[in-house]
Amino acid sequence: MKVRPLPLQQILAANRACGKLALAVKAANGVTRRAHVREEGPLRVRCPGPPAPELEAVIINTAGGVAGGDRLTLEVSVQEGAHLMVTTAAAEKVYRSMDAAAVIDIRLDVGAGASLAWLPQETILFDEARLARAIDVELADNARLVLVALVFGRSGMGEIVRTGRLCDRWRIRRHGRIVHAEALRLQGEIAVRLEEGAVANGGRALATVLILPGDETMAAAVRALMPRLRCEAAASAWNGKLAARLCAADGAALRDDLRVILSAVGGVSLPRLWLN
């Protein structure tokens, strides 16, 4: 009997990574501890260091990167009075896709009197990568959020993201009411678009810092740093939140400037992995 070869699409679908990570933390006797952890597929989380008021969690993708068609879901819950900082063990590399986009869904919930600093290392796009990422956050009335997102190509390796697709959507709510929404979409000839003055003016590394609650005092502190920064930056505060945007020629400059800005904003500590 003659065996027919499988179609290419079916072969590719069988090799997709599907992972889910659920982490919940709680406050207990003045320190923050893990309350629940569930790991599926390539996603893991580790919490190095001794017990402390703020727990530091490190997310690990054992697959070593994200390929087209992969689906990753991350759910983080910070219960009342707990304090959590989340980072990643390494930059997340999104590789070239032959067909479907990689999908990353991030769902964050921060309870009353709690705080979450979401500080992953950069997302690195390879040429012809396709990524759809969604970040949905639910905040209690007096919860605090620091959210940082970095995206760039491997300029240090002389590589250029000429084409591809990036869709990045954020929705932040307090008690179900949207208090911040934004979306970034780059597709097609990405390198050409980034050369445009109204887009990135030739920059290859982009970052957003969002802090709730935030005010004009914090925005002014960021603006005061701008003469020292290597990248182009801007900061503004409105409706109880701070947003800072950074655009740089390469990832190294962007990371250095982010360290300066986050250190200058009161109450924001940096993950130990960022300092190595």
PLY file of the C-alpha trace (Angstrom):
ply
format ascii 1.0
element vertex 276
property float x
property float y
property float z
element edge 275
property int vertex1
property int vertex2
end_header
0.00 0.00 0.00
1.35 3.37 -1.00
1.64 5.85 1.86
0.84 9.41 0.94
3.08 12.07 2.47
1.41 14.44 4.89
0.69 17.97 3.66
3.24 20.55 4.80
0.62 22.46 6.82
-0.29 19.32 8.76
3.36 18.58 9.51
3.92 22.12 10.76
0.76 22.05 12.90
1.95 18.89 14.64
5.11 20.66 15.78
3.50 23.73 17.34
4.20 24.53 20.98
1.20 25.05 23.23
1.97 26.27 26.73
0.15 27.74 29.69
1.44 29.18 32.93
-0.80 30.18 35.85
0.75 31.84 38.90
-1.09 33.23 41.93
0.64 34.86 44.90
-0.63 35.91 48.32
0.53 38.00 51.27
1.33 36.09 54.46
3.04 37.47 57.59
4.55 40.43 55.77
5.97 38.48 52.82
4.60 37.45 49.44
4.42 33.72 48.73
3.21 31.50 45.93
-0.39 30.41 46.40
-0.85 28.43 43.20
1.37 27.39 40.27
0.35 25.48 37.18
2.77 24.80 34.33
1.90 23.30 30.97
4.02 22.75 27.88
7.32 24.66 27.72
6.47 27.35 30.29
7.98 27.31 33.79
8.25 29.81 36.65
10.87 30.01 39.39
11.09 32.32 42.40
14.73 32.71 43.45
15.84 34.45 46.60
14.68 34.46 50.23
11.14 35.37 51.36
10.55 39.13 51.00
7.69 41.63 50.94
8.01 41.63 47.13
8.35 38.25 45.45
10.43 38.03 42.26
9.24 35.48 39.70
11.21 34.42 36.63
9.37 32.95 33.65
11.26 30.39 31.55
10.34 29.18 28.08
12.14 25.85 27.77
11.39 25.77 24.04
14.10 28.39 23.56
11.91 30.70 21.50
8.57 31.13 19.78
7.79 29.87 16.28
4.89 30.56 13.97
1.71 28.86 15.15
2.84 28.52 18.78
0.27 29.53 21.40
1.35 30.64 24.87
-0.93 31.80 27.69
0.30 33.44 30.88
-2.04 34.14 33.80
-0.79 35.99 36.88
-2.91 36.85 39.92
-1.62 39.05 42.74
-3.95 38.72 45.68
-4.84 41.44 48.18
-1.82 43.08 49.80
0.76 41.02 47.90
3.63 42.45 45.85
5.09 40.70 42.81
7.77 41.43 40.24
7.81 39.28 37.09
10.63 39.04 34.58
11.93 36.43 32.14
15.10 34.36 32.22
16.11 35.59 28.76
14.89 37.57 25.80
11.96 35.96 24.02
12.94 35.25 20.42
10.18 35.12 17.81
11.41 33.24 14.76
10.48 33.40 11.09
7.03 32.04 10.34
6.09 30.19 7.18
2.36 30.59 7.75
0.51 31.22 11.02
1.42 33.87 13.56
2.65 33.04 17.05
0.04 33.98 19.67
0.83 35.12 23.21
-2.03 35.92 25.59
-1.17 37.58 28.91
-3.80 38.03 31.63
-2.90 39.89 34.80
-5.06 40.46 37.89
-3.96 42.73 40.74
-6.00 42.85 43.94
-6.66 45.55 46.51
-3.52 47.07 48.00
-1.38 44.82 45.80
1.27 45.70 43.22
2.63 44.06 40.10
5.77 45.02 38.19
5.65 43.28 34.80
9.24 43.61 33.57
10.04 40.90 31.01
13.23 41.06 29.04
12.92 42.09 25.42
10.96 40.41 22.66
13.30 39.95 19.70
11.71 39.68 16.28
13.52 37.85 13.50
12.98 38.71 9.86
9.60 37.42 8.62
8.37 36.80 12.16
4.65 37.02 12.87
3.45 37.75 16.39
0.03 38.54 17.86
0.26 39.49 21.53
-2.56 40.59 23.84
-2.16 41.92 27.39
-5.31 42.17 29.51
-5.07 43.58 33.03
-7.69 43.86 35.78
-6.86 46.21 38.66
-8.54 46.81 42.00
-9.15 50.46 42.94
-5.88 50.92 44.85
-3.73 48.38 43.02
-0.44 49.45 41.43
0.89 48.36 38.05
4.23 48.87 36.33
4.17 47.46 32.82
7.14 47.47 30.45
7.27 46.05 26.92
10.33 46.02 24.65
10.44 44.93 21.02
13.35 44.95 18.60
15.38 42.97 16.09
18.88 41.57 16.67
20.74 44.67 15.53
23.80 43.56 17.48
24.06 40.59 15.10
23.74 42.80 12.04
20.26 41.49 11.29
17.36 43.59 10.01
13.67 42.83 10.31
12.73 43.65 6.74
9.26 42.13 6.67
6.87 40.51 9.08
3.86 41.27 11.24
3.51 42.49 14.83
0.14 43.06 16.49
0.38 44.14 20.13
-2.87 44.96 21.98
-3.20 46.20 25.58
-6.36 46.59 27.65
-6.24 47.69 31.30
-9.39 47.83 33.42
-10.40 48.80 36.93
-13.49 46.87 38.02
-14.29 46.09 34.41
-13.98 49.69 33.15
-11.25 50.36 30.62
-8.74 52.93 31.88
-6.10 52.37 29.21
-6.17 50.86 25.74
-3.62 50.85 22.97
-2.58 48.81 19.99
0.55 48.64 17.84
0.54 47.06 14.41
3.50 46.79 12.07
3.24 44.59 9.02
4.58 44.16 5.55
7.75 46.15 4.85
8.58 46.82 8.50
12.09 48.16 7.83
10.69 50.75 5.44
8.00 51.83 7.90
10.50 52.21 10.75
12.53 54.63 8.63
9.61 57.06 8.51
9.96 60.06 10.79
6.46 59.68 12.21
7.02 56.01 13.04
10.53 55.38 14.42
12.80 57.72 12.42
15.19 54.86 11.70
15.05 53.33 15.18
15.04 49.57 15.58
14.16 49.17 19.28
10.89 50.29 20.87
9.73 50.32 24.48
6.71 51.47 26.46
6.59 52.06 30.21
3.13 52.34 31.74
2.59 53.05 35.45
-0.74 53.22 37.27
-1.18 55.26 39.35
1.12 57.86 37.82
1.19 61.63 37.87
2.85 64.69 36.38
5.61 64.63 39.01
6.72 61.24 37.72
6.50 62.41 34.11
8.62 65.46 34.93
11.23 63.22 36.56
11.46 61.17 33.36
11.72 64.29 31.19
14.54 65.61 33.37
16.58 62.54 32.44
16.24 62.99 28.69
19.53 64.89 28.14
21.32 61.85 29.59
19.50 59.27 27.49
20.88 57.66 24.33
17.45 57.10 22.80
14.58 59.34 21.81
12.03 59.46 24.62
8.85 61.19 25.74
6.68 60.98 28.84
3.22 62.21 29.75
0.72 61.77 32.58
-3.07 61.95 32.40
-6.08 60.39 34.09
-3.92 58.99 36.89
-1.37 57.16 34.75
2.14 57.66 33.37
3.22 56.59 29.90
6.79 56.83 28.62
7.81 55.87 25.08
11.36 55.12 24.01
12.86 54.57 20.57
16.51 53.66 20.03
18.87 52.56 17.29
19.61 49.28 19.08
18.57 47.18 22.04
21.61 47.90 24.19
20.90 51.63 24.26
17.25 50.99 25.01
17.96 48.70 27.97
20.46 51.15 29.45
17.97 54.00 29.25
15.18 51.88 30.71
17.33 51.10 33.74
17.88 54.83 34.27
14.20 55.69 33.94
12.86 52.88 36.14
15.45 53.63 38.83
14.39 57.29 38.84
10.67 56.57 39.21
9.90 56.14 42.89
9.09 52.66 44.11
10.23 50.75 41.00
12.99 48.23 41.65
14.74 46.29 38.90
14.89 42.50 38.54
18.28 41.03 39.39
18.50 39.53 35.92
18.35 43.04 34.45
21.41 44.01 36.47
23.67 41.14 35.37
0 1
1 2
2 3
3 4
4 5
5 6
6 7
7 8
8 9
9 10
10 11
11 12
12 13
13 14
14 15
15 16
16 17
17 18
18 19
19 20
20 21
21 22
22 23
23 24
24 25
25 26
26 27
27 28
28 29
29 30
30 31
31 32
32 33
33 34
34 35
35 36
36 37
37 38
38 39
39 40
40 41
41 42
42 43
43 44
44 45
45 46
46 47
47 48
48 49
49 50
50 51
51 52
52 53
53 54
54 55
55 56
56 57
57 58
58 59
59 60
60 61
61 62
62 63
63 64
64 65
65 66
66 67
67 68
68 69
69 70
70 71
71 72
72 73
73 74
74 75
75 76
76 77
77 78
78 79
79 80
80 81
81 82
82 83
83 84
84 85
85 86
86 87
87 88
88 89
89 90
90 91
91 92
92 93
93 94
94 95
95 96
96 97
97 98
98 99
99 100
100 101
101 102
102 103
103 104
104 105
105 106
106 107
107 108
108 109
109 110
110 111
111 112
112 113
113 114
114 115
115 116
116 117
117 118
118 119
119 120
120 121
121 122
122 123
123 124
124 125
125 126
126 127
127 128
128 129
129 130
130 131
131 132
132 133
133 134
134 135
135 136
136 137
137 138
138 139
139 140
140 141
141 142
142 143
143 144
144 145
145 146
146 147
147 148
148 149
149 150
150 151
151 152
152 153
153 154
154 155
155 156
156 157
157 158
158 159
159 160
160 161
161 162
162 163
163 164
164 165
165 166
166 167
167 168
168 169
169 170
170 171
171 172
172 173
173 174
174 175
175 176
176 177
177 178
178 179
179 180
180 181
181 182
182 183
183 184
184 185
185 186
186 187
187 188
188 189
189 190
190 191
191 192
192 193
193 194
194 195
195 196
196 197
197 198
198 199
199 200
200 201
201 202
202 203
203 204
204 205
205 206
206 207
207 208
208 209
209 210
210 211
211 212
212 213
213 214
214 215
215 216
216 217
217 218
218 219
219 220
220 221
221 222
222 223
223 224
224 225
225 226
226 227
227 228
228 229
229 230
230 231
231 232
232 233
233 234
234 235
235 236
236 237
237 238
238 239
239 240
240 241
241 242
242 243
243 244
244 245
245 246
246 247
247 248
248 249
249 250
250 251
251 252
252 253
253 254
254 255
255 256
256 257
257 258
258 259
259 260
260 261
261 262
262 263
263 264
264 265
265 266
266 267
267 268
268 269
269 270
270 271
271 272
272 273
273 274
274 275
